[in-house]
Amino acid sequence: MKRTYLLLLLCASVAFGFGQNSYDELVRRAVTAMEDDSLRMAEELFKQALKAEPAAQGNAIIWGHLASIAERSGREHEALEQYNIGIGLAPQLPALLLGRASLLMKLGNEPRALADYNEVLAIYSDHPEALLFRAYIYHRQRLLKDARADFDHLLRLNPAHEQALLGLALVNDDDRRPQEALETVNRAIDLYPDHASGYAIRGGMELDRKQYERAEADYTKAIELEPESPTYRLARAHFYTITKKKRLAREDVRAAAQLGASAEEVAGAAGLRP
């Protein structure tokens, strides 16, 4: 109750102009509001800070915070514009470049995201997030040698990096290195036996190799570990479709739909519908 009262008091002070309105104080209050998930209040306070000191050195960071708030509020294109402003003020600030790259990935603009990840890695060559997502983009572009180099780089930094192991396994599989692919995904599963993604990826490899019993067991294990995830239900539905088990496939598709799978994802499960 006391915390709610203080937040209401803060709202009132913003609305009526009471309290200390210096740049530093506005920023401090805005950050506190963000931490409390009071996004509208934080947004207003950050904008007041920009008006109070339009040439302040920290304004690039404020634009990054505004972009984050806009993105979290579903205003992705506004967020992109705000990241652009922040990066215009501080072109080599990794936090802003990474934030914009992540948003660009969400918007489906992988080429521009790749440029931002390249920029981060030109500044910090060992940056794990930039390496991981650049490798992902390279893999999507079928630049397997480049993807492998980034995954290998990550694994030199952290030999137990789960996403790098799974990514490298998929690169090996696409690069016609089946034995290396299975060895790498098995290593990930050995390190993270309670994580579903490794079993699902291995199940896909086994399906491609027509090792149907093993594939079914791995898909089922992934579902057991993450029963609320529609992704693994759809993967097993695809498996059941290929192996002519249509009734089981439909059951998994229905379950995936109930768990929140989109219409496109449901339709993508071999054309099945719940």
C-alpha positions as CSV (number, residue, x, y, z in Angstrom):
1,M,0.0,0.0,0.0
2,K,2.8,2.4,0.9
3,R,4.6,1.7,-2.4
4,T,1.4,2.3,-4.4
5,Y,0.9,5.6,-2.5
6,L,4.4,6.7,-3.4
7,L,3.9,5.9,-7.0
8,L,0.6,7.9,-7.1
9,L,2.4,10.8,-5.4
10,L,5.1,10.6,-8.1
11,C,2.4,10.6,-10.8
12,A,0.9,13.7,-9.2
13,S,4.2,15.5,-9.0
14,V,4.9,14.9,-12.7
15,A,1.4,16.0,-13.7
16,F,1.5,19.2,-11.7
17,G,5.2,20.0,-11.9
18,F,6.0,19.6,-8.3
19,G,9.2,18.3,-6.9
20,Q,12.8,18.5,-8.3
21,N,12.8,18.6,-12.1
22,S,16.5,18.6,-12.8
23,Y,17.8,16.3,-15.6
24,D,19.5,13.9,-13.2
25,E,16.4,13.6,-11.0
26,L,14.1,13.1,-13.9
27,V,16.3,10.3,-15.3
28,R,16.6,8.7,-11.8
29,R,12.8,8.7,-11.4
30,A,12.3,7.4,-14.9
31,V,14.6,4.4,-14.3
32,T,12.9,3.6,-11.1
33,A,9.5,3.7,-12.9
34,M,10.9,1.3,-15.5
35,E,12.0,-1.1,-12.8
36,D,8.5,-1.0,-11.4
37,D,7.0,-1.7,-14.9
38,S,5.4,1.8,-14.8
39,L,6.2,2.2,-18.5
40,R,3.9,5.2,-19.3
41,M,5.3,7.1,-16.3
42,A,8.9,6.2,-17.3
43,E,8.3,7.3,-20.9
44,E,6.9,10.7,-19.8
45,L,9.8,11.3,-17.4
46,F,12.4,10.4,-20.0
47,K,10.8,12.8,-22.4
48,Q,10.8,15.6,-19.8
49,A,14.5,14.9,-19.2
50,L,15.2,15.3,-23.0
51,K,13.3,18.7,-23.0
52,A,15.2,19.8,-19.9
53,E,18.6,19.1,-21.3
54,P,18.4,18.5,-25.1
55,A,22.2,18.4,-25.5
56,A,23.0,16.3,-22.5
57,Q,25.7,13.6,-23.0
58,G,23.4,10.9,-21.7
59,N,20.6,11.4,-24.1
60,A,21.6,8.6,-26.4
61,I,20.9,6.2,-23.5
62,I,17.6,7.9,-22.9
63,W,16.6,7.3,-26.5
64,G,17.5,3.6,-26.0
65,H,15.2,3.4,-23.0
66,L,12.4,5.1,-24.9
67,A,12.9,2.6,-27.7
68,S,12.8,-0.3,-25.3
69,I,9.5,1.0,-23.8
70,A,8.0,1.5,-27.2
71,E,9.0,-2.0,-28.2
72,R,7.6,-3.5,-25.0
73,S,4.4,-1.6,-25.7
74,G,4.0,-3.0,-29.2
75,R,5.1,0.1,-31.1
76,E,8.0,-1.5,-33.0
77,H,8.4,1.1,-35.7
78,E,8.4,4.0,-33.3
79,A,11.0,2.0,-31.3
80,L,13.2,1.7,-34.4
81,E,13.1,5.4,-35.0
82,Q,14.1,6.0,-31.4
83,Y,17.0,3.6,-31.7
84,N,18.1,5.4,-34.8
85,I,18.1,8.7,-33.0
86,G,20.1,7.2,-30.1
87,I,22.7,5.6,-32.4
88,G,23.0,8.9,-34.3
89,L,24.1,10.5,-31.0
90,A,26.4,7.6,-30.0
91,P,27.2,5.4,-33.1
92,Q,29.4,2.9,-31.3
93,L,27.4,2.3,-28.2
94,P,26.9,-1.6,-28.1
95,A,23.7,-1.5,-26.0
96,L,21.9,0.6,-28.6
97,L,23.3,-1.4,-31.6
98,L,22.3,-4.7,-29.9
99,G,18.8,-3.3,-29.1
100,R,18.2,-2.2,-32.6
101,A,19.6,-5.4,-34.1
102,S,17.2,-7.5,-31.9
103,L,14.3,-5.3,-33.0
104,L,15.3,-5.6,-36.7
105,M,15.4,-9.4,-36.3
106,K,11.9,-9.3,-34.9
107,L,10.8,-7.1,-37.9
108,G,12.4,-9.6,-40.3
109,N,15.2,-7.3,-41.5
110,E,18.1,-9.6,-41.1
111,P,20.5,-7.7,-43.4
112,R,20.3,-4.6,-41.3
113,A,20.5,-6.6,-38.1
114,L,23.6,-8.3,-39.5
115,A,25.2,-4.8,-40.1
116,D,24.6,-3.9,-36.4
117,Y,26.0,-7.2,-35.1
118,N,29.1,-6.6,-37.3
119,E,29.5,-3.1,-35.9
120,V,29.3,-4.5,-32.3
121,L,31.9,-7.2,-33.1
122,A,34.2,-4.6,-34.7
123,I,34.3,-2.9,-31.3
124,Y,34.1,-6.1,-29.0
125,S,35.2,-9.1,-31.0
126,D,34.3,-11.5,-28.2
127,H,30.7,-10.2,-27.6
128,P,28.7,-13.4,-27.1
129,E,25.3,-12.1,-28.1
130,A,26.5,-10.5,-31.3
131,L,28.5,-13.7,-32.2
132,L,25.4,-15.9,-31.5
133,F,23.0,-13.9,-33.6
134,R,25.4,-13.3,-36.4
135,A,26.0,-17.0,-36.6
136,Y,22.3,-17.5,-36.7
137,I,21.9,-15.1,-39.6
138,Y,24.9,-16.6,-41.5
139,H,23.3,-20.0,-41.1
140,R,19.9,-18.7,-42.4
141,Q,21.8,-17.3,-45.4
142,R,23.5,-20.7,-46.0
143,L,26.9,-19.1,-45.2
144,L,27.9,-22.3,-43.4
145,K,31.6,-21.5,-43.1
146,D,31.0,-18.1,-41.6
147,A,28.3,-19.5,-39.2
148,R,30.7,-22.3,-38.1
149,A,33.5,-19.7,-37.4
150,D,31.2,-17.7,-35.1
151,F,29.9,-20.8,-33.3
152,D,33.5,-22.1,-32.9
153,H,34.5,-18.6,-31.5
154,L,31.7,-18.8,-28.9
155,L,32.7,-22.3,-27.9
156,R,36.3,-21.2,-27.4
157,L,35.0,-18.5,-25.0
158,N,32.6,-21.0,-23.3
159,P,32.8,-24.7,-24.2
160,A,29.5,-25.3,-22.5
161,H,27.5,-22.7,-24.5
162,E,24.3,-24.5,-25.2
163,Q,23.0,-22.4,-28.1
164,A,26.4,-22.5,-29.8
165,L,26.6,-26.3,-29.5
166,L,23.1,-26.7,-30.9
167,G,23.7,-24.1,-33.6
168,L,27.0,-25.8,-34.6
169,A,25.2,-29.2,-34.7
170,L,22.7,-27.8,-37.2
171,V,25.4,-26.3,-39.3
172,N,27.2,-29.6,-39.4
173,D,24.0,-31.4,-40.4
174,D,23.4,-28.9,-43.2
175,D,27.1,-29.2,-44.2
176,R,26.8,-32.9,-44.7
177,R,28.8,-33.8,-41.6
178,P,26.2,-36.2,-40.0
179,Q,28.6,-37.8,-37.5
180,E,29.8,-34.4,-36.2
181,A,26.3,-33.2,-36.0
182,L,25.1,-36.0,-33.8
183,E,28.2,-35.8,-31.6
184,T,27.7,-32.1,-31.1
185,V,24.0,-32.4,-30.2
186,N,24.7,-35.3,-27.9
187,R,27.3,-33.2,-26.1
188,A,24.7,-30.5,-25.6
189,I,22.2,-33.1,-24.3
190,D,24.8,-34.5,-21.9
191,L,25.5,-31.0,-20.5
192,Y,21.8,-30.0,-20.4
193,P,19.7,-33.2,-19.9
194,D,16.7,-31.3,-18.6
195,H,16.5,-28.9,-21.6
196,A,14.0,-29.8,-24.3
197,S,15.7,-28.1,-27.3
198,G,18.5,-30.6,-27.7
199,Y,16.2,-33.6,-27.8
200,A,14.0,-31.9,-30.4
201,I,16.9,-31.0,-32.6
202,R,18.3,-34.6,-32.4
203,G,14.8,-35.9,-33.2
204,G,14.8,-33.9,-36.4
205,M,18.2,-35.4,-37.3
206,E,17.0,-38.9,-36.6
207,L,13.9,-38.3,-38.6
208,D,16.0,-37.2,-41.6
209,R,18.0,-40.5,-41.2
210,K,14.8,-42.5,-41.0
211,Q,15.6,-43.6,-37.4
212,Y,11.9,-43.3,-36.5
213,E,11.9,-45.0,-33.1
214,R,14.7,-42.8,-31.8
215,A,13.1,-39.7,-33.3
216,E,9.7,-40.4,-31.7
217,A,11.4,-41.0,-28.3
218,D,13.3,-37.7,-28.6
219,Y,10.3,-35.6,-29.6
220,T,8.3,-37.2,-26.7
221,K,11.1,-36.4,-24.3
222,A,11.1,-32.7,-25.4
223,I,7.3,-32.6,-24.8
224,E,7.7,-34.1,-21.4
225,L,10.3,-31.5,-20.4
226,E,8.3,-28.6,-21.8
227,P,4.6,-29.7,-21.9
228,E,3.4,-26.1,-22.3
229,S,5.4,-25.4,-25.5
230,P,3.4,-25.8,-28.7
231,T,6.7,-26.0,-30.7
232,Y,7.5,-29.5,-29.8
233,R,3.9,-30.7,-30.3
234,L,4.1,-29.4,-33.8
235,A,7.4,-31.0,-34.4
236,R,6.1,-34.4,-33.3
237,A,2.9,-33.8,-35.4
238,H,5.2,-33.4,-38.4
239,F,7.0,-36.6,-37.5
240,Y,3.7,-38.5,-37.2
241,T,2.5,-37.1,-40.6
242,I,5.6,-38.4,-42.3
243,T,5.3,-41.8,-40.6
244,K,1.6,-42.1,-41.6
245,K,0.2,-41.8,-38.1
246,K,-2.4,-39.2,-38.9
247,R,-4.5,-39.6,-35.8
248,L,-1.6,-39.0,-33.5
249,A,-0.5,-36.1,-35.7
250,R,-4.0,-34.5,-35.4
251,E,-3.9,-34.9,-31.6
252,D,-0.6,-33.1,-31.4
253,V,-1.8,-30.3,-33.7
254,R,-4.9,-29.8,-31.6
255,A,-2.8,-29.7,-28.4
256,A,-0.5,-27.2,-30.0
257,A,-3.4,-25.0,-31.0
258,Q,-4.7,-25.1,-27.4
259,L,-1.3,-24.1,-26.2
260,G,-1.2,-21.0,-28.3
261,A,0.3,-22.0,-31.7
262,S,-0.6,-19.5,-34.4
263,A,-2.8,-20.4,-37.4
264,E,0.3,-20.3,-39.6
265,E,2.2,-22.7,-37.4
266,V,-0.7,-25.1,-37.2
267,A,-1.1,-24.9,-41.0
268,G,2.6,-25.5,-41.4
269,A,2.4,-28.9,-39.6
270,A,2.1,-30.7,-42.9
271,G,-1.2,-29.0,-43.8
272,L,-3.0,-30.4,-40.8
273,R,-5.6,-28.4,-38.9
274,P,-7.1,-29.0,-35.5
